[in-house]
Amino acid sequence: MSSSRVQLEERLSEEGVSPEPPARQPALRSALVLALLCEVLVIFWIVASEVPGKVFISSWSIVMPGIFLLALLALVRRWFPRFTNSHAMLLVYTCLSATACLVGYGALQLMFPAVSWMRYYSTYPSWSRIMALLPDWVAPTDRDVLRGLFYGNSVPDLRVWLPTMLAWGGMSFVFAAVMIALALLMSRSWIREEKLTFPIVMLPLEMCQPRTPLWRSGLFWFGFAVPAVLESLLALNFYFPSVPAIQLKHVDFTTFLFPDRPWSAGAPWLIGFTPFVIGFAFLAPADISFSVFLFGIGDRLALVLAAYLGWDLPSAGSYARRMPYLAQQNVGAFMAFGGLVLWRWLRRYRQRAHERWETGALAVAVTGVVLLAVFFHLLGMAWWTGLLLIGTILMYAIALSRVRAESGAAWAFGSFGGAHGNMVSLLGSGSFSQQSIAALGVSQWYAADLRFLPMPFHFEAFKMADSAGWSRRRTAWVLVLATLLGIVVGSVIILYWSYALGWSTAKVYYAITASSIGLSRRADDWFRNPMPVDTVGLQWAGIGALVVVALAWLRQQFLWFPLHPVGYVLAHTGTGLSFWSHYGIAWVLKALVLRFGGMRLYQRALPLVFGVIVGDILTQTLWSVMAVILNVPVYQFVS
């Protein structure tokens, strides 16, 4: 482990929340009530902001509404000390971290149109055949009930929707419970033994300190002002084009830099300067930032090389046209990375004595997996198919959790295609029965966008609990309670917004509708066109897995080895595709700081970096609040 990571960990321990005396039981109960009330308000905020397609605040690794509320609570701390002490503030952030991803546009917001699309529309003849193989509780069977979901201007009948909401909401809750149990078991090793830095939680921990110098730092406010001014000008330019503004979000420079082949084949060449993404990349270890930057460029260059050799031409043949098999490599990389993380933890777990609560957490995880297997079997999957799907989703969740714990990726994508899509494409749709394909098709919405898996947030919550001196077991119960409340309240609010606006109208976020259509079409393709095992794709997935294992071995054997497997894992995801330039900028800045000022200058620069991150996040969230209150569109700050 590098000296910078050790010192950062010591700094978090020394300046964390622990100096404040532990809160008494009544105070903690009051703080929990405040946290759950904030959770309900934030759920409404997220849904009201995202369903109409205004601003998207649920998909980030940092909980944007949580940072907004921490800043607000810090502002009123002088007048309401009982409700704004550091324990209450961390409890608020913990509850929001368990919920924001579950009610986002890649999770429960997607669920309602995705499970209902094939039942209401009959564009493809096989859709009715697919739905006939599924139980009635998958989605309401009455087309008149579903009409309001797609065309709006109506109110839902909760009694009709109750079986569907209980089924899918229950599945989401059990998945979350399994992830909480596994995170509780594994977090001790990550936090206490490996001492991972968890860059994402550095900011909320700093904001919750009882006597933090952060708010009194001139560097912090300078860093805050830069993105606040630049992004406010961009927002004003959206309404008034005469207002001057500098573009910050990533833009495709292919036509400007590389208009001709073979360089144009590397498209998109995305370059951007999103402030808080660069800020979190700066907090990550330099070797990880360098690796994401290098492997991100490597992805583009691999496509350029394939075009140079003519492999992308129709005459090249089916094998060559898929070169360099980046998607397949990435699936193998994620599975191998998650497997390595799990294997290392199991090795440590077997070598030490276990506490009673660890046995209980393991029992919860095993029971949850059994319940999920039963659910997928009732849905129509063969037992082996359901267990394979559960294992794939959990492996992605573990891998993404580790990626965030080490890299602090502000936007931590998984493999393109999602868990279901990659599993079926590699093993071949012909390997599954038609009933299993129907069940896989209708359940694709869960883990289609892997950013919305909650497990990384659970690990980060346990890291914050450890820094605050809390019991991780009690934190687990808080996460369970917040998750249950979030799923129940979120499902109801999303359903009412869906019926008010309609998923087939122009009033909603088009990408959710497009995803619902795309997932339904993919299910139709699986159903009508059984494909054999993708032998070549599996071979390239194996190559991706071998690269991860080789990188991990080289880092273990040679401490100076500069490439980290996290960089390769993130390269062919939305993170590497969109933000390789951000990581390059952060790596150069951090290298210069450490080269000319050492750790002393790095420590002095942290308030500036935190200011940049907070200024960016608060600007985006404030414009989001304005868009919800005034019911107007607003500038999209990132995508």
C-alpha positions in Angstrom: 0.0 0.0 0.0 1.3 3.4 -0.9 2.3 5.9 1.8 -0.3 8.4 0.6 -3.1 5.9 1.2 -1.8 5.0 4.7 -1.6 8.7 5.7 -5.1 9.4 4.2 -6.5 6.5 6.3 -4.8 7.9 9.4 -6.2 11.4 8.6 -9.7 10.0 8.4 -9.2 8.2 11.7 -7.8 11.2 13.4 -10.2 13.8 12.0 -13.3 11.7 11.6 -16.5 11.9 13.6 -15.2 9.9 16.5 -14.1 12.9 18.6 -17.7 13.8 19.3 -19.1 11.8 22.3 -21.4 8.9 21.4 -25.0 10.0 21.1 -27.4 8.8 23.7 -30.2 6.4 22.8 -33.1 9.0 22.7 -30.9 11.3 20.6 -30.2 8.4 18.2 -33.9 7.6 17.9 -34.6 11.3 17.1 -31.8 11.2 14.5 -33.2 8.1 12.9 -36.6 9.7 12.6 -35.0 12.7 11.0 -33.1 10.5 8.6 -36.2 8.6 7.6 -38.2 11.8 7.0 -35.3 13.1 4.9 -35.4 9.8 3.0 -39.0 10.2 2.1 -38.5 13.8 0.9 -35.5 12.8 -1.2 -37.4 10.0 -2.8 -40.0 12.4 -3.9 -37.3 14.8 -5.1 -35.5 12.1 -7.1 -38.8 10.9 -8.7 -40.1 14.4 -9.5 -36.7 15.3 -11.0 -36.0 12.2 -13.0 -39.3 10.8 -14.3 -40.0 14.0 -16.3 -36.4 14.0 -17.4 -35.2 17.2 -15.7 -31.9 16.4 -13.8 -30.6 13.0 -12.9 -29.2 12.7 -9.4 -29.6 9.0 -8.5 -26.9 7.2 -10.6 -23.8 8.8 -9.0 -21.5 7.0 -6.6 -21.8 10.0 -4.2 -25.3 10.6 -3.0 -26.0 14.0 -4.4 -29.1 14.7 -2.4 -27.2 13.5 0.7 -24.4 16.0 0.1 -27.1 18.7 -0.4 -28.8 17.8 3.0 -25.4 17.6 4.8 -24.6 21.1 3.7 -28.0 22.3 4.7 -27.7 20.6 8.2 -24.3 22.1 8.6 -25.7 25.5 7.8 -28.4 25.3 10.6 -26.2 23.4 13.1 -25.9 26.5 15.3 -29.7 26.7 15.9 -30.6 23.0 16.0 -27.6 21.2 17.5 -29.7 18.3 18.7 -30.8 17.3 15.2 -27.6 18.3 13.4 -24.8 16.7 15.4 -22.4 14.5 13.5 -24.1 11.3 14.3 -27.5 12.6 13.0 -25.8 13.9 9.8 -24.1 10.6 9.1 -27.3 8.7 9.8 -29.1 10.9 7.3 -26.5 10.2 4.7 -26.5 6.5 5.5 -30.3 6.2 5.0 -30.1 8.1 1.7 -27.2 6.0 0.4 -29.3 2.9 0.9 -32.3 4.3 -1.0 -31.3 6.8 -3.8 -30.1 4.1 -6.2 -33.1 1.9 -5.6 -35.6 4.5 -6.7 -33.5 5.8 -9.6 -34.1 5.8 -13.3 -32.2 2.5 -13.7 -34.1 0.7 -11.0 -37.7 1.0 -9.7 -38.5 3.8 -12.2 -37.6 1.4 -15.0 -39.4 -1.6 -13.4 -43.0 -0.4 -14.0 -42.8 0.2 -17.8 -40.3 -2.7 -18.4 -42.5 -5.4 -16.9 -45.7 -4.1 -18.5 -44.5 -3.3 -22.0 -44.9 -6.7 -23.5 -48.3 -7.2 -21.8 -49.8 -4.0 -23.1 -48.3 -3.8 -26.6 -48.4 -6.5 -29.2 -45.9 -5.0 -31.7 -44.1 -8.4 -31.8 -46.2 -11.6 -32.1 -44.0 -13.4 -29.6 -44.6 -10.9 -26.8 -48.1 -12.4 -26.1 -46.5 -15.9 -26.2 -43.8 -14.7 -23.7 -46.3 -13.2 -21.3 -48.5 -16.4 -21.5 -45.6 -18.3 -20.0 -45.3 -16.0 -17.0 -47.4 -15.8 -13.9 -50.1 -13.1 -13.7 -48.4 -11.2 -10.9 -45.6 -10.1 -13.2 -47.8 -7.2 -14.4 -51.5 -6.4 -14.2 -53.5 -8.4 -16.9 -56.2 -5.8 -17.4 -55.2 -3.6 -20.4 -57.5 -0.8 -19.2 -55.4 -0.7 -16.0 -52.2 -0.5 -18.0 -53.5 2.1 -20.3 -53.1 4.8 -17.7 -49.5 3.7 -17.0 -48.6 4.5 -20.7 -50.8 7.4 -21.5 -51.1 9.2 -18.2 -53.7 11.7 -16.9 -55.1 9.1 -14.5 -54.7 7.6 -11.0 -53.5 4.0 -10.4 -55.5 1.4 -8.6 -53.1 0.2 -5.9 -55.1 -2.9 -5.2 -54.6 -4.1 -8.7 -50.9 -3.3 -8.6 -50.3 -4.7 -5.2 -49.3 -8.3 -6.3 -46.8 -6.9 -8.9 -45.3 -4.4 -6.4 -45.0 -7.0 -3.7 -43.3 -9.5 -6.1 -40.7 -7.2 -7.7 -40.3 -5.0 -4.6 -39.8 -8.1 -2.5 -37.2 -9.4 -4.9 -35.4 -6.0 -4.7 -35.5 -6.1 -0.9 -34.1 -9.7 -0.7 -31.3 -8.8 -3.1 -30.5 -5.8 -1.0 -30.6 -7.8 2.2 -28.2 -10.4 0.8 -25.8 -7.6 -0.3 -26.0 -5.9 3.2 -25.2 -9.3 4.8 -22.2 -9.9 2.5 -21.0 -6.3 2.9 -21.2 -6.7 6.7 -19.1 -9.8 6.5 -16.5 -8.5 4.1 -16.2 -4.9 5.3 -14.1 -5.8 8.4 -11.4 -7.1 6.1 -11.6 -4.2 3.7 -11.6 -1.5 6.4 -9.5 -2.9 9.2 -7.1 -5.3 7.5 -6.6 -4.0 4.0 -7.3 -0.4 5.0 -8.9 0.6 1.7 -9.3 4.4 1.5 -12.9 4.6 0.2 -12.4 8.0 -1.6 -16.2 8.4 -2.0 -16.8 8.7 1.8 -14.0 11.1 2.5 -16.3 14.1 1.7 -19.3 13.1 3.8 -17.0 12.3 6.7 -15.3 15.7 6.4 -18.7 17.5 6.2 -19.9 15.7 9.3 -17.0 16.5 11.6 -18.1 18.3 14.8 -15.3 20.9 14.6 -14.3 20.8 11.0 -12.1 23.5 9.6 -13.5 22.7 6.1 -16.2 25.5 6.1 -13.6 28.0 7.4 -11.0 27.3 4.7 -10.4 29.9 2.1 -9.2 27.2 -0.3 -12.4 25.3 0.1 -14.5 28.3 -0.8 -12.3 29.1 -3.8 -12.7 25.6 -5.0 -16.4 25.8 -4.4 -16.7 29.0 -6.4 -15.1 27.7 -9.6 -17.7 25.0 -10.6 -20.5 27.0 -9.0 -19.9 29.9 -11.3 -19.0 28.0 -14.4 -22.0 25.6 -14.2 -24.4 28.3 -13.3 -23.4 30.1 -16.4 -24.0 26.9 -18.4 -27.5 26.6 -16.8 -28.3 30.3 -17.7 -26.9 29.8 -21.2 -29.5 27.0 -21.6 -32.3 29.6 -21.1 -30.5 32.6 -22.5 -28.0 31.6 -25.3 -26.3 35.1 -25.2 -24.9 34.3 -21.7 -21.2 33.2 -22.2 -20.4 29.8 -20.9 -17.5 27.2 -21.1 -18.5 23.6 -21.9 -17.4 21.2 -19.1 -19.2 17.9 -19.8 -17.6 15.3 -22.0 -18.1 15.9 -25.7 -17.2 13.7 -28.7 -14.2 15.3 -30.5 -14.0 12.6 -33.2 -15.1 14.8 -36.1 -12.7 17.6 -34.9 -9.7 15.5 -34.1 -10.0 12.3 -36.1 -12.4 12.7 -39.0 -10.8 10.0 -41.2 -10.2 6.3 -40.9 -8.7 4.4 -39.1 -8.7 7.0 -36.2 -12.4 7.7 -36.6 -13.1 4.0 -35.8 -12.1 4.8 -32.2 -15.2 6.9 -31.7 -16.4 8.2 -29.5 -13.3 10.2 -28.4 -15.0 11.8 -25.4 -13.1 14.6 -23.6 -14.5 16.6 -20.7 -13.8 18.5 -17.5 -16.6 17.6 -15.1 -15.2 19.1 -11.8 -16.4 16.7 -9.2 -15.4 13.7 -11.4 -11.9 15.0 -11.6 -12.0 15.8 -7.8 -12.8 12.2 -6.9 -10.2 10.9 -9.3 -7.7 13.1 -7.6 -8.6 11.5 -4.2 -8.0 8.0 -5.7 -4.5 6.5 -5.6 -2.4 7.8 -8.5 -1.7 4.3 -9.9 -5.5 3.7 -10.3 -6.1 7.1 -12.0 -3.2 6.4 -14.3 -4.5 2.9 -15.1 -8.1 4.1 -15.9 -6.6 6.8 -18.2 -4.2 4.4 -19.9 -6.6 1.5 -20.4 -9.4 3.9 -21.5 -7.2 5.2 -24.3 -6.1 1.6 -25.0 -9.7 0.7 -25.7 -10.0 3.5 -28.3 -6.6 2.5 -29.9 -7.7 -1.2 -30.1 -10.6 -0.2 -32.2 -8.3 2.0 -34.4 -6.0 -1.0 -34.9 -8.9 -3.2 -35.9 -10.0 -0.7 -38.5 -6.4 -0.3 -39.7 -6.3 -4.0 -40.3 -9.6 -4.0 -42.0 -11.3 -6.2 -39.5 -14.4 -3.9 -39.2 -15.2 -4.3 -42.9 -18.2 -6.5 -44.0 -15.7 -8.7 -46.1 -13.7 -9.5 -43.0 -16.0 -12.2 -41.7 -18.0 -12.6 -38.6 -15.1 -13.4 -36.3 -12.9 -10.5 -37.3 -15.7 -7.9 -37.3 -16.2 -8.4 -33.6 -12.5 -7.7 -32.9 -11.2 -6.7 -30.4 -14.1 -8.2 -28.4 -14.0 -5.4 -25.8 -17.5 -6.2 -24.3 -16.6 -9.9 -23.8 -13.2 -9.0 -22.3 -15.0 -6.7 -19.9 -17.4 -9.4 -18.7 -14.5 -11.8 -18.0 -12.6 -9.0 -16.3 -15.5 -8.2 -13.9 -16.1 -11.9 -13.1 -12.4 -12.5 -12.4 -12.0 -9.3 -10.4 -15.0 -10.2 -8.3 -13.8 -13.8 -7.9 -10.4 -12.6 -6.7 -11.9 -10.3 -4.2 -14.2 -13.0 -2.9 -11.4 -15.6 -2.8 -9.0 -13.3 -0.8 -11.8 -12.5 1.7 -12.7 -16.2 2.1 -9.1 -17.0 2.8 -8.9 -14.4 5.6 -12.3 -15.4 6.9 -11.3 -19.0 7.4 -8.1 -18.1 9.2 -9.6 -16.1 12.1 -12.2 -16.7 14.8 -15.7 -15.7 14.0 -18.1 -13.8 16.1 -21.7 -14.9 16.6 -23.2 -12.1 14.5 -21.0 -13.1 11.6 -22.7 -16.5 11.6 -26.0 -14.8 11.6 -25.0 -12.6 8.7 -23.9 -15.6 6.7 -27.2 -17.3 7.4 -29.1 -14.2 6.2 -27.1 -14.3 2.9 -27.7 -18.0 2.3 -31.4 -17.7 3.2 -31.7 -14.7 0.8 -30.1 -16.6 -2.0 -32.5 -19.5 -1.5 -35.5 -17.2 -1.5 -34.3 -15.5 -4.7 -33.8 -18.9 -6.3 -37.4 -19.8 -5.3 -38.7 -16.5 -6.7 -37.0 -17.0 -10.1 -38.2 -20.6 -10.2 -41.8 -19.4 -9.6 -41.2 -16.8 -12.3 -40.4 -19.6 -14.7 -36.6 -20.2 -14.6 -35.0 -23.5 -14.3 -33.2 -23.8 -10.9 -29.7 -23.7 -12.4 -30.7 -20.6 -14.5 -31.9 -18.8 -11.5 -28.8 -19.6 -9.4 -26.5 -18.7 -12.2 -28.3 -15.3 -12.6 -28.1 -14.6 -8.8 -24.4 -15.5 -8.8 -23.7 -13.2 -11.8 -25.5 -10.3 -10.2 -23.8 -10.7 -6.9 -20.4 -11.1 -8.6 -20.9 -7.8 -10.4 -22.0 -6.2 -7.1 -18.9 -7.4 -5.3 -16.6 -6.3 -8.1 -18.2 -2.8 -8.4 -18.0 -2.4 -4.6 -14.3 -3.1 -4.7 -13.8 -0.8 -7.7 -15.5 2.1 -5.8 -13.7 1.4 -2.6 -10.3 1.6 -4.4 -10.9 4.1 -7.2 -13.6 6.4 -5.9 -15.2 6.3 -9.4 -17.9 9.0 -9.4 -19.9 7.2 -12.1 -19.2 3.4 -11.6 -20.6 1.6 -14.5 -20.6 -2.2 -15.0 -20.4 -4.1 -18.3 -22.5 -2.9 -21.1 -25.5 -5.2 -21.6 -26.3 -5.8 -17.9 -26.2 -9.1 -16.0 -29.0 -10.8 -17.9 -27.8 -9.7 -21.3 -24.2 -10.8 -20.9 -25.2 -14.1 -19.4 -27.5 -15.0 -22.3 -25.3 -13.6 -25.0 -22.3 -15.7 -23.9 -24.1 -18.9 -23.1 -26.5 -18.6 -26.0 -30.2 -18.2 -25.8 -30.6 -21.7 -27.1 -29.1 -23.0 -23.9 -32.2 -22.0 -22.0 -35.8 -23.3 -22.1 -38.4 -21.0 -23.5 -39.9 -20.5 -20.1 -36.5 -19.5 -18.7 -36.0 -17.1 -21.6 -39.4 -15.5 -20.8 -38.5 -15.1 -17.1 -35.1 -13.8 -18.0 -36.6 -11.3 -20.5 -39.1 -9.8 -18.0 -36.7 -9.6 -15.2 -34.0 -7.8 -17.2 -34.8 -4.4 -15.6 -33.0 -5.5 -12.4 -29.2 -5.1 -13.0 -29.7 -3.8 -16.6 -27.8 -0.7 -15.4 -25.3 -2.0 -12.9 -24.7 1.5 -11.4 -28.0 1.0 -9.4 -26.9 -2.1 -7.5 -26.9 -1.0 -3.8 -24.0 -3.1 -2.5 -21.3 -0.4 -3.0 -23.3 2.0 -0.9 -23.5 -0.6 1.8 -19.8 -1.0 2.0 -19.4 2.8 2.1 -22.0 3.0 4.9 -20.0 0.5 7.0 -16.8 2.5 6.3 -18.5 5.6 7.7 -19.8 3.7 10.6 -16.3 2.4 11.5 -14.9 6.0 11.2 -17.7 7.2 13.5 -17.2 4.5 16.1 -20.6 3.0 15.4 -21.5 -0.7 15.6 -21.6 -2.1 12.1 -24.4 -4.5 13.1 -26.6 -1.6 14.1 -25.7 0.1 10.9 -26.8 -3.0 9.0 -30.2 -2.8 10.6 -30.4 0.9 9.7 -29.7 0.0 6.1 -32.4 -2.7 6.2 -35.0 -0.3 7.6 -34.0 2.4 5.1 -34.1 0.0 2.2 -37.6 -1.3 3.1 -39.0 2.2 3.5 -37.4 3.3 0.3 -38.8 0.4 -1.8 -42.3 0.8 -0.3 -42.5 4.6 -0.5 -40.6 4.8 -3.8 -42.8 2.3 -5.5 -46.0 4.2 -4.6 -44.6 7.6 -5.6 -43.2 6.3 -8.9 -46.5 4.6 -9.8 -48.5 7.8 -9.2 -46.0 9.8 -11.3 -46.2 7.1 -14.0 -50.0 7.4 -14.2 -49.9 11.1 -14.1 -47.5 11.5 -17.0 -47.6 8.2 -19.0 -44.6 6.2 -20.2 -45.7 6.5 -23.9 -45.9 10.2 -23.9 -43.3 13.0 -24.4 -43.8 14.1 -20.7 -41.3 11.5 -19.3 -37.6 10.8 -19.6 -37.3 9.2 -23.0 -34.4 6.8 -22.0 -36.6 4.9 -19.6 -39.2 4.3 -22.3 -36.4 3.4 -24.8 -34.9 1.0 -22.3 -38.3 -0.7 -21.8 -38.7 -1.1 -25.6 -35.1 -2.3 -26.0 -35.4 -4.9 -23.2 -38.7 -6.2 -24.7 -37.2 -6.5 -28.2 -34.1 -8.3 -26.8 -36.4 -10.8 -25.0 -38.3 -11.3 -28.3 -35.0 -11.9 -30.1 -33.9 -14.5 -27.5 -37.3 -16.2 -27.7 -37.6 -16.4 -31.5 -33.9 -16.9 -32.5 -32.2 -19.5 -30.2 -28.5 -19.1 -30.5 -25.7 -21.5 -29.6 -23.0 -20.9 -27.0 -20.8 -18.0 -28.1 -17.6 -20.1 -27.9 -15.4 -17.3 -29.3 -16.9 -14.7 -27.0 -16.3 -17.0 -24.0 -12.7 -17.4 -25.1 -12.2 -13.6 -25.1 -14.0 -13.4 -21.8 -11.4 -15.8 -20.5 -8.6 -13.6 -21.9 -10.1 -10.6 -20.0 -10.1 -12.7 -16.9 -6.5 -13.8 -17.4 -5.5 -10.1 -17.8 -7.0 -9.2 -14.5 -5.3 -12.2 -12.7 -2.0 -11.3 -14.4 -2.2 -7.7 -13.3 -3.1 -8.7 -9.7 -0.2 -11.1 -9.6 2.3 -8.6 -11.0 1.2 -6.0 -8.4 1.7 -8.6 -5.7 5.2 -9.6 -6.9 6.5 -6.1 -7.9 5.5 -3.2 -5.6 6.6 -0.7 -8.3 4.3 -2.1 -11.0 2.2 0.9 -12.2 -0.9 -0.8 -13.7 -3.9 -1.7 -11.5 -6.6 -4.2 -12.5 -9.3 -1.7 -11.6 -8.2 0.4 -14.6 -8.6 -2.6 -16.9 -12.0 -3.5 -15.4 -13.3 0.1 -15.8 -11.9 0.6 -19.3 -14.7 -0.8 -21.4 -17.5 0.7 -19.3 -19.3 4.0 -19.3 -16.7 5.2 -16.7 -13.7 4.5 -19.0 -15.5 5.6 -22.1 -16.8 8.9 -20.7 -14.1 9.9 -18.1 -10.7 8.6 -19.2 -9.7 12.2 -19.9 -10.8 13.2 -16.4 -8.7 10.5 -14.8 -5.7 11.7 -17.0 -6.1 15.2 -15.7 -6.4 14.1 -12.1 -3.3 11.8 -12.4 -1.2 14.7 -13.8 -2.3 17.1 -11.1 -1.7 14.6 -8.3 1.7 13.6 -9.7 2.7 17.3 -9.9 1.5 18.0 -6.3 3.3 14.9 -4.9 6.4 15.6 -6.9 6.9 19.2 -5.9 5.2 19.4 -2.5 5.0 15.8 -1.2 2.3 14.7 1.2 2.3 18.1 3.0 1.2 19.9 -0.1 -1.3 17.1 -0.9 -2.9 17.4 2.5 -3.1 21.2 2.2 -4.7 20.8 -1.3 -7.5 18.6 0.0 -9.9 21.5 1.1 -9.5 22.9 -2.4 -10.5 19.5 -3.9 -13.4 19.1 -1.5 -14.6 22.6 -2.4 -14.6 21.7 -6.1 -16.6 18.6 -5.5 -19.1 20.3 -3.2 -19.5 23.3 -5.4 -20.2 21.1 -8.4 -22.7 18.8 -6.6 -24.6 21.7 -4.8 -24.9 23.6 -8.1 -26.4 20.6 -9.8 -28.8 19.8 -7.0 -29.9 23.4 -6.6 -30.8 23.6 -10.2 -32.6 20.3 -9.9 -34.7 21.7 -7.0 -35.5 24.8 -9.1 -36.6 22.6 -12.0 -38.9 20.6 -9.8 -40.4 23.6 -8.0 -40.9 25.6 -11.2 -41.7 22.6 -13.4 -39.2 23.6 -16.1 -36.5 21.8 -18.0 -32.9 22.5 -16.9 -29.4 22.1 -18.4 -28.0 18.6 -18.3 -24.7 19.1 -16.5 -23.0 15.7 -17.4 -24.7 13.7 -20.2 
